[in-house]
Amino acid sequence: MLEIFPASIYRKIKGNLGDVMIEIKPLGDTAIRISFGSEICEAIHQKIQQFITKLQAANIGGIVECAPAYNTVAIYYRPEIISYHVLMNQVKKIYNNLYNAAAIQPAVYEIPVYYGGETGPDLSYIAEYHKLREDEVIKLHTSYEYLIYMVGFVPGFPYLGGLPEQLAVPPS
């Protein structure tokens, strides 16, 4: 039996994570979207990773998939197995118990990067924009570690954070 609920239903929950307030909204009729704020930052990313770890450990029947993004998590579920309201209560319970969650130790991935030519046409633009030589751009780019916030809809395409200011350019 499918549960019907108005699209305008949402809950704001003040939890044990200081000033971070989550907002839970339906996402169609088989998913919910949990927003952890509007910032894109490492602290919110860490909270999302902690939340997902606890959610997976809870092994809640009816959850199909969890899709994290910059500051949200979409939870896809089977409403014939778990109702919207039961899932909401489970999410609140997990969120409210995050205060004692251990920090998640990130895995480190080495991503091959090709610079210049047809495979890296932005190299000359970035070098010219910052008045650097191309080898200086490469050295600067490879001297940082980047945070993978999420993997996009193109398989294997990571959305990274942590680009040094010296390499930032407006869209071309």
C-alpha positions in Angstrom: 0.0 0.0 0.0 1.5 3.3 -1.0 1.4 6.1 1.5 0.1 9.5 0.3 1.5 12.7 1.7 1.4 16.3 0.6 4.6 17.5 -1.2 4.8 20.4 1.2 5.4 18.2 4.3 8.9 18.7 5.7 10.5 18.5 9.1 13.3 20.6 10.5 15.1 18.8 13.3 17.4 20.4 15.7 19.9 17.7 16.7 23.0 17.3 18.7 25.4 18.7 16.1 25.4 22.3 17.3 23.9 24.7 14.9 23.5 22.2 12.0 19.8 21.8 11.4 18.6 19.2 8.9 15.6 19.4 6.8 13.8 16.4 5.5 11.5 16.6 2.5 9.9 14.0 0.2 11.6 13.5 -3.1 8.9 12.1 -5.3 7.0 9.2 -3.8 9.9 6.8 -3.2 12.6 8.9 -1.7 13.4 11.6 0.8 16.0 14.3 0.7 17.9 15.3 3.8 19.5 18.7 3.7 22.4 19.4 6.1 22.5 23.1 5.3 23.4 25.3 2.4 27.2 25.4 2.7 29.6 23.3 0.7 32.3 22.5 3.3 34.3 19.7 4.7 32.5 19.8 8.1 29.1 19.2 6.5 30.7 16.5 4.3 32.0 14.8 7.4 28.6 14.9 9.0 27.0 13.4 5.9 29.6 10.6 5.8 28.9 9.9 9.5 25.2 9.8 8.9 25.5 7.4 6.0 27.7 5.1 8.0 25.2 5.0 10.8 22.3 4.6 8.4 24.0 1.7 6.7 24.8 0.1 10.1 21.1 0.4 11.1 20.3 -1.9 8.1 16.8 -0.5 7.8 14.6 -2.7 5.6 13.1 -1.1 2.5 16.0 1.3 1.9 17.2 0.8 -1.7 20.0 3.4 -2.1 21.6 6.3 -0.4 23.0 9.1 -2.7 25.1 11.8 -1.0 25.7 15.2 -2.6 27.5 18.3 -1.4 25.1 19.1 1.5 22.3 16.6 1.0 21.5 12.9 1.1 18.8 11.3 -0.9 17.4 8.1 0.5 15.5 5.9 -2.0 13.1 3.4 -0.4 10.3 1.0 -1.1 7.2 2.4 0.4 5.5 -1.1 0.4 8.2 -2.2 2.9 8.8 1.0 4.9 6.5 4.0 5.2 7.5 7.6 4.8 6.7 8.3 8.5 8.6 5.3 9.8 11.6 6.2 7.7 11.4 9.8 8.9 11.5 8.5 12.5 14.5 6.3 11.8 16.3 9.2 10.1 15.7 11.4 13.1 16.9 8.8 15.5 20.1 8.2 13.6 20.7 12.0 13.2 20.1 12.6 16.9 22.7 10.0 17.8 25.5 11.4 15.6 27.0 13.5 18.4 29.0 10.4 19.5 29.9 9.2 16.0 33.6 8.7 15.3 35.1 10.7 12.5 35.3 8.8 9.2 38.8 8.1 8.0 38.8 8.9 4.3 40.2 6.5 1.7 42.9 8.0 -0.6 42.6 7.6 -4.3 45.1 8.5 -6.9 43.4 9.9 -10.0 45.4 10.1 -13.2 45.4 13.6 -14.7 46.5 14.5 -18.3 47.6 18.1 -18.8 47.6 20.1 -21.9 46.8 19.3 -25.5 43.5 17.7 -26.5 43.1 15.9 -23.2 43.6 19.0 -21.0 42.8 22.1 -23.0 42.3 24.3 -19.9 46.0 24.2 -18.9 47.0 27.1 -21.2 44.0 29.2 -20.2 44.7 28.7 -16.4 48.4 29.5 -16.9 47.7 32.6 -18.9 45.0 33.8 -16.5 47.3 33.5 -13.5 50.5 34.6 -15.4 52.2 31.3 -14.6 54.1 28.8 -16.8 52.2 25.6 -17.6 54.7 23.5 -15.5 54.0 25.8 -12.5 50.2 25.2 -12.8 50.8 21.4 -12.9 53.2 21.5 -9.9 50.7 23.6 -7.9 47.7 21.4 -9.0 49.5 18.2 -8.0 50.8 19.5 -4.7 47.3 19.4 -3.0 45.0 16.7 -1.9 41.4 17.1 -2.9 38.2 16.0 -1.1 35.8 13.9 -3.2 32.4 15.3 -2.2 30.4 13.0 -4.4 30.5 11.0 -7.6 28.4 12.4 -10.4 25.9 10.8 -12.7 28.7 10.2 -15.2 30.3 7.0 -13.9 33.5 7.7 -12.1 33.3 11.5 -12.4 34.2 12.9 -9.0 33.2 16.4 -7.7 36.2 17.6 -5.8 36.8 20.3 -3.3 40.0 22.0 -2.2 41.3 23.7 -5.3 43.9 26.2 -4.4 42.9 29.8 -4.9 45.9 30.3 -7.1 44.3 28.0 -9.7 40.7 29.2 -9.5 39.4 30.9 -12.7 36.0 32.1 -13.8 34.2 29.8 -16.3 35.4 30.2 -19.8 
